[in-house]
Amino acid sequence: MTDTDLPASFPLPLPLTLPLPLASRRVVVVGAGSHTGRALAHAASAAGAELILAGPDPRKLEWTAGELSGPAKVVPVDLTDEASIAALATATGRFDHLVSTAALPANGPLADLELADIHRAFAAKVYGPLLLAKHLAPHAATDTPDGASFTFFSGVAAWRPAPARTVMATTNGALAFLVQALAVEIAPVRVNAVSPGIVDTGAWDRLGADKAAFLHTTATRNPARRTGTPEDLTRAVHYAMTSPYVTGTVLHVDGGARLA
């Protein structure tokens, strides 16, 4: 996952709420210890879902579980290890929706890239989603009114490549095409992606005093004239999960940044 260690008291802009129908649904959140995954878990739990919280760091997952209003089960998973993904499928059993925010960026100048880092980046964004579909799709509950779904996170870098972001652009782009292939392969399970732009989830806090200027500059360049919020992402994921006629689609939640 991309996020650094989070303190147990890491603040979220609350309330993060979603309309029903997630009541009585089982939702798997891969990356539930990250900024974005944690926000998604909060929103799904507030909407009545039972949560399976997955990710590589059990401590972060337990923090998230302790904050939720509804039931949650913690299942560590390593997307670079197929056996770990198969174990997640066994621990999850029948489920309704899965969302994965996983990312392991390999950023830097082309000359400095290490093959091991590139492999990890593809494991999080391409191999991992492929194997999640392989092992969990057979457990998906396709007999409900809104059906079952997988929602993965791509990113604006695929549409706006930049120097030192070649691997990020490639993995996000590959994922956008993977969801189309999976939507056909594992139908009627629906498969979609959300592609965020710059979203103030807390990850940008690492910029310190420069954060406000960075977000302001980004907002002035975006056609929407703003940056994103966690609620923008939770709304998009909720739409992808509960819209039975939407599959093989990338939802761009970037304020138009890919066009600017």
C-alpha positions as CSV (number, residue, x, y, z in Angstrom):
1,M,0.0,0.0,0.0
2,T,1.1,3.6,-0.6
3,D,0.4,5.1,2.8
4,T,2.9,5.5,5.6
5,D,2.1,4.3,9.1
6,L,-1.0,6.0,10.5
7,P,-1.5,6.9,14.1
8,A,-4.6,5.4,15.7
9,S,-6.1,8.9,16.0
10,F,-5.6,9.8,12.3
11,P,-8.6,12.1,11.7
12,L,-11.2,11.6,8.9
13,P,-13.6,14.2,7.7
14,L,-16.9,12.7,9.1
15,P,-19.6,11.8,8.5
16,L,-18.7,9.7,5.4
17,T,-22.1,8.3,4.6
18,L,-23.7,6.4,1.7
19,P,-27.3,5.7,0.9
20,L,-28.6,2.2,1.1
21,P,-28.7,-0.5,-0.3
22,L,-25.6,-1.9,1.5
23,A,-27.6,-3.1,4.5
24,S,-26.9,-6.9,5.0
25,R,-24.3,-6.8,2.2
26,R,-20.8,-8.2,2.8
27,V,-18.1,-5.8,1.4
28,V,-14.4,-6.6,1.1
29,V,-12.1,-3.6,1.3
30,V,-8.5,-4.4,0.2
31,G,-6.3,-1.6,1.5
32,A,-8.5,-0.9,4.5
33,G,-5.5,0.4,6.4
34,S,-4.8,3.1,3.9
35,H,-6.2,6.6,3.9
36,T,-8.6,5.9,1.0
37,G,-9.5,2.4,2.0
38,R,-10.2,3.4,5.6
39,A,-12.6,6.1,4.3
40,L,-14.4,3.6,2.1
41,A,-14.7,1.2,5.0
42,H,-16.2,3.9,7.2
43,A,-18.7,4.8,4.5
44,A,-19.7,1.2,3.8
45,S,-20.1,0.4,7.5
46,A,-22.3,3.4,8.0
47,A,-24.5,2.3,5.2
48,G,-25.1,-1.1,6.9
49,A,-22.5,-3.4,5.3
50,E,-20.6,-6.1,7.0
51,L,-16.9,-5.5,6.3
52,I,-14.0,-7.8,5.5
53,L,-10.9,-5.6,6.0
54,A,-7.9,-6.8,4.1
55,G,-4.4,-5.5,3.6
56,P,-0.7,-6.2,4.4
57,D,-0.6,-4.6,7.9
58,P,-2.9,-6.2,10.5
59,R,-2.2,-3.4,13.0
60,K,-3.7,-0.8,10.6
61,L,-6.6,-3.1,9.8
62,E,-7.4,-3.5,13.5
63,W,-7.4,0.3,13.9
64,T,-9.9,0.6,11.1
65,A,-12.1,-2.2,12.5
66,G,-12.1,-0.5,15.9
67,E,-13.6,2.7,14.5
68,L,-16.5,1.1,12.6
69,S,-20.1,1.1,13.6
70,G,-20.9,-2.3,12.3
71,P,-19.3,-5.8,12.1
72,A,-15.9,-6.2,10.6
73,K,-13.4,-9.0,10.2
74,V,-9.7,-8.5,9.7
75,V,-7.9,-10.7,7.1
76,P,-4.3,-9.9,6.2
77,V,-3.4,-10.3,2.5
78,D,-0.4,-9.9,0.4
79,L,-1.2,-9.1,-3.2
80,T,2.2,-10.3,-4.3
81,D,1.4,-13.8,-3.0
82,E,-1.3,-15.9,-4.7
83,A,-1.6,-18.3,-1.8
84,S,-2.4,-15.3,0.5
85,I,-5.1,-14.2,-2.0
86,A,-6.6,-17.7,-2.0
87,A,-6.6,-17.6,1.8
88,L,-8.5,-14.3,1.7
89,A,-11.1,-16.0,-0.6
90,T,-11.5,-18.8,1.9
91,A,-11.8,-16.5,4.9
92,T,-14.3,-14.2,3.1
93,G,-16.7,-16.9,1.7
94,R,-19.8,-15.5,0.1
95,F,-19.6,-11.7,-0.5
96,D,-21.4,-9.0,-2.4
97,H,-18.8,-6.4,-3.3
98,L,-15.0,-6.0,-3.3
99,V,-13.1,-2.8,-3.6
100,S,-9.3,-2.6,-3.8
101,T,-7.3,0.6,-3.4
102,A,-4.0,-1.2,-3.5
103,A,-1.0,0.5,-5.0
104,L,2.8,0.1,-4.7
105,P,4.2,2.9,-6.9
106,A,7.6,2.5,-8.5
107,N,8.3,6.2,-9.2
108,G,11.5,7.8,-10.3
109,P,13.6,8.4,-13.4
110,L,13.6,5.6,-15.9
111,A,17.4,5.1,-15.5
112,D,16.9,4.5,-11.7
113,L,14.1,2.0,-11.9
114,E,14.6,-1.4,-10.2
115,L,13.0,-4.5,-11.7
116,A,11.8,-5.7,-8.2
117,D,10.0,-2.4,-7.7
118,I,8.3,-2.6,-11.1
119,H,7.2,-6.2,-10.2
120,R,5.6,-4.9,-7.0
121,A,3.9,-2.1,-8.7
122,F,2.3,-4.5,-11.2
123,A,1.5,-7.0,-8.4
124,A,-0.7,-4.3,-6.7
125,K,-2.4,-2.8,-9.7
126,V,-2.5,-5.7,-12.3
127,Y,-1.6,-9.2,-11.0
128,G,-3.3,-8.6,-7.7
129,P,-6.7,-7.6,-9.2
130,L,-6.4,-10.4,-11.6
131,L,-5.8,-13.0,-8.8
132,L,-8.5,-11.4,-6.6
133,A,-11.0,-12.0,-9.4
134,K,-9.7,-15.5,-10.0
135,H,-10.1,-16.6,-6.4
136,L,-13.0,-14.5,-5.1
137,A,-15.3,-14.4,-8.1
138,P,-16.6,-17.9,-7.5
139,H,-17.8,-16.7,-4.1
140,A,-19.6,-13.6,-5.4
141,A,-23.3,-13.2,-4.6
142,T,-24.8,-12.7,-8.1
143,D,-28.4,-13.5,-7.0
144,T,-29.2,-10.1,-5.3
145,P,-31.0,-7.2,-7.0
146,D,-27.8,-5.1,-7.4
147,G,-25.6,-8.2,-8.1
148,A,-22.0,-8.6,-7.1
149,S,-19.1,-6.4,-8.1
150,F,-15.4,-5.7,-8.1
151,T,-14.2,-2.1,-8.0
152,F,-10.5,-1.4,-8.5
153,F,-8.5,1.9,-8.2
154,S,-6.7,3.2,-11.3
155,G,-5.5,6.8,-11.4
156,V,-5.2,9.9,-13.5
157,A,-1.5,9.2,-14.3
158,A,-2.6,6.8,-17.0
159,W,-4.2,9.7,-18.9
160,R,-1.7,12.3,-17.9
161,P,1.7,10.7,-17.9
162,A,4.6,12.6,-16.6
163,P,8.4,12.1,-16.3
164,A,9.4,9.8,-13.5
165,R,5.8,8.4,-13.4
166,T,6.1,5.9,-16.3
167,V,5.4,2.8,-14.2
168,M,2.5,4.5,-12.5
169,A,1.0,5.5,-15.8
170,T,1.5,2.0,-17.2
171,T,0.0,0.1,-14.3
172,N,-3.0,2.4,-14.0
173,G,-3.6,2.1,-17.7
174,A,-3.3,-1.7,-17.7
175,L,-5.8,-1.8,-14.9
176,A,-8.3,0.2,-16.9
177,F,-8.1,-2.4,-19.7
178,L,-8.1,-5.3,-17.2
179,V,-11.5,-4.3,-15.8
180,Q,-13.0,-4.5,-19.3
181,A,-11.6,-8.0,-19.9
182,L,-12.7,-9.2,-16.4
183,A,-16.2,-7.7,-16.9
184,V,-16.5,-10.1,-19.9
185,E,-14.6,-13.0,-18.3
186,I,-16.4,-13.2,-14.9
187,A,-19.9,-11.9,-16.0
188,P,-22.4,-11.5,-14.5
189,V,-20.1,-10.3,-11.7
190,R,-19.6,-6.6,-12.6
191,V,-16.1,-5.1,-12.7
192,N,-15.3,-1.4,-12.7
193,A,-12.5,1.0,-11.8
194,V,-12.4,4.4,-10.1
195,S,-9.6,6.7,-11.4
196,P,-8.9,9.5,-8.9
197,G,-7.1,12.7,-9.5
198,I,-5.6,14.7,-6.6
199,V,-7.8,13.9,-3.6
200,D,-7.2,15.3,-0.1
201,T,-7.4,11.9,1.8
202,G,-4.6,12.8,4.2
203,A,-1.9,11.2,2.0
204,W,-0.8,14.7,1.0
205,D,-0.1,15.7,4.6
206,R,3.4,14.6,4.0
207,L,4.0,17.9,2.1
208,G,3.7,19.7,5.4
209,A,3.5,23.5,5.0
210,D,3.5,23.1,1.2
211,K,0.3,21.1,1.1
212,A,-2.1,24.1,0.9
213,A,-0.3,25.7,-2.0
214,F,-0.1,22.4,-3.8
215,L,-3.9,21.8,-3.5
216,H,-4.7,25.4,-4.5
217,T,-2.5,25.2,-7.6
218,T,-4.1,21.8,-8.5
219,A,-7.6,23.3,-8.1
220,T,-6.9,26.3,-10.3
221,R,-5.8,24.0,-13.1
222,N,-8.7,21.6,-12.9
223,P,-11.8,22.3,-15.0
224,A,-13.9,21.7,-11.8
225,R,-11.8,24.3,-10.0
226,R,-11.4,22.1,-7.0
227,T,-9.5,19.1,-5.6
228,G,-11.2,15.9,-4.5
229,T,-12.5,14.9,-1.1
230,P,-12.8,11.4,0.4
231,E,-16.6,11.7,-0.1
232,D,-16.1,12.1,-3.8
233,L,-14.5,8.7,-3.9
234,T,-17.0,7.0,-1.6
235,R,-19.8,8.2,-3.8
236,A,-18.1,6.9,-6.9
237,V,-17.4,3.5,-5.3
238,H,-21.0,3.3,-4.0
239,Y,-22.3,4.0,-7.5
240,A,-20.0,1.3,-9.0
241,M,-21.1,-1.2,-6.4
242,T,-24.8,-0.7,-6.5
243,S,-25.5,0.1,-10.2
244,P,-26.5,-3.2,-11.8
245,Y,-26.2,-1.9,-15.3
246,V,-22.6,-0.6,-15.0
247,T,-19.7,-2.8,-15.8
248,G,-16.4,-2.6,-17.6
249,T,-16.3,1.2,-16.9
250,V,-13.7,3.6,-15.5
251,L,-15.2,6.4,-13.4
252,H,-13.0,9.4,-13.6
253,V,-13.1,11.3,-10.2
254,D,-10.4,13.8,-11.1
255,G,-12.1,17.2,-11.6
256,G,-11.3,16.9,-15.3
257,A,-7.6,16.8,-14.6
258,R,-6.9,14.4,-17.4
259,L,-8.3,17.0,-19.8
260,A,-6.4,20.0,-18.6
